[in-house]
Amino acid sequence: MPTIAPPTPASKSGIKIADLWLRQILSLLYQRRSLTRIEIIESTGLNSASVSHTLRYLLGKGVLYKAGDCNAGNGRRRETFALNAEAGYFVALDLEGDRLRFALTNFLGDIRCRWE
């Protein structure tokens, strides 16, 4: 997973702090499919600046998109973010048994093609 520039200090395990932010936010969006910035902040415990920085980075890379707005009830609209299913693809290979099977999935794991 790419890191956010400028470089950030490494944690004790050698993983950069910004990488941890990316992992937390991507994992949360993968589980829930779409969230507002406030929901991300509340669920991850990250501060608003860290979340905003990470969302800007992911939007810029095309990994996320703004899925719309929702009414916050106080007159203010909140942006909803979701993962871009077409941001990347994965090839799965099954070598079990006497035959090979391949599958192509999008970023969310939806199977796009299958060969047996």
C-alpha positions in Angstrom: 0.0 0.0 0.0 1.5 3.4 -0.9 2.3 5.9 1.8 1.2 9.5 2.1 3.8 12.2 1.4 5.5 13.8 3.2 7.1 10.8 5.0 5.8 10.2 8.5 7.7 8.7 11.4 7.7 4.9 11.6 6.1 3.1 14.5 8.0 0.5 16.5 7.1 -2.2 14.0 8.5 -0.2 11.1 5.1 0.6 9.7 4.5 4.2 8.9 1.7 5.9 10.8 0.0 7.0 7.6 -0.1 3.4 6.4 -2.0 2.5 9.6 -4.5 5.3 8.8 -5.0 3.9 5.3 -5.5 0.4 6.5 -8.0 1.4 9.2 -10.1 3.5 6.8 -9.9 1.0 3.9 -10.9 -1.9 6.2 -13.8 0.1 7.6 -15.1 1.1 4.2 -14.7 -2.4 2.9 -16.9 -3.7 5.8 -19.5 -1.0 5.7 -19.4 0.0 2.0 -20.1 3.7 2.5 -19.5 6.1 5.4 -19.5 9.8 6.2 -16.3 11.5 7.4 -17.8 11.8 10.9 -18.6 8.1 11.0 -15.0 7.3 10.0 -13.7 9.6 12.7 -15.9 8.0 15.4 -15.2 4.4 14.2 -11.5 4.7 14.0 -10.7 7.1 16.8 -8.5 9.1 14.4 -8.5 12.9 14.5 -10.3 14.9 11.8 -7.1 16.2 10.2 -5.8 12.6 9.8 -9.0 11.4 8.3 -9.3 14.4 6.0 -5.7 13.9 4.8 -6.2 10.2 4.2 -9.5 10.7 2.4 -8.0 13.3 0.2 -5.2 10.9 -0.7 -7.6 8.0 -1.5 -9.8 10.3 -3.5 -6.8 11.5 -5.5 -5.7 8.0 -6.3 -9.3 7.0 -7.4 -9.7 4.4 -4.6 -12.6 6.3 -3.1 -15.4 8.4 -4.6 -17.9 10.7 -3.1 -21.1 8.6 -3.1 -23.4 11.5 -2.3 -24.5 13.7 0.6 -26.8 13.0 3.5 -28.6 15.5 5.7 -27.0 15.8 9.1 -30.3 17.1 10.6 -28.8 20.5 11.6 -29.0 21.9 8.1 -25.5 20.8 7.2 -24.9 18.2 4.6 -22.4 15.4 5.1 -20.5 13.8 2.3 -20.7 10.0 2.0 -17.6 8.1 0.7 -17.5 4.7 -0.8 -14.8 2.4 -2.3 -14.4 2.5 -6.1 -15.0 -1.1 -7.2 -13.1 -0.5 -10.4 -10.0 1.0 -8.6 -8.1 -2.3 -9.0 -8.5 -5.9 -10.0 -7.2 -9.2 -8.5 -6.5 -12.5 -10.2 -7.4 -15.6 -8.2 -5.9 -19.0 -9.0 -7.1 -22.3 -7.7 -4.5 -25.1 -8.2 -6.5 -27.8 -6.3 -7.3 -31.1 -8.0 -6.6 -32.0 -11.6 -7.6 -28.7 -13.2 -6.8 -25.0 -13.0 -9.4 -22.4 -12.2 -8.9 -18.6 -12.6 -11.1 -15.7 -11.5 -10.8 -12.0 -12.0 -12.3 -9.9 -9.2 -12.7 -6.1 -8.8 -11.4 -4.2 -5.8 -14.5 -5.2 -3.7 -14.1 -8.9 -4.5 -17.0 -9.2 -7.0 -16.1 -11.8 -9.6 -15.9 -10.3 -13.1 -14.7 -13.3 -15.1 -14.2 -17.0 -14.3 -12.3 -19.6 -16.3 -12.3 -23.3 -15.6 
